[in-house]
């Protein structure tokens, strides 16, 4: 499922990133890679605030629909 519809507060594992190589590299630098864990803290109108490692990130609708979690 895309991270934009993931349950809030539950630790999820990234299974696939459906983005171009430039975006994948940027997400990799932020700590979002396949098999990494991510927790959705809030979701509103497609914008997702999530916790990755020790930091928090805000992802816009374009990116949040391309990150698939399980």
FENKAVEN-V765164 format. One record per helix or strand. SS is the DSSP state (H for helix, E for strand). FROM is the first residue (numbers start at 1). TO is the last residue. If there is no record, write none. Layout:
# FENKAVEN-V765164
SS;FROM;TO  SS;FROM;TO
This chain:
# FENKAVEN-V765164
E;2;2  H;3;5  E;11;17  H;21;30  E;37;44  E;47;52  E;55;59  H;61;64  E;67;69
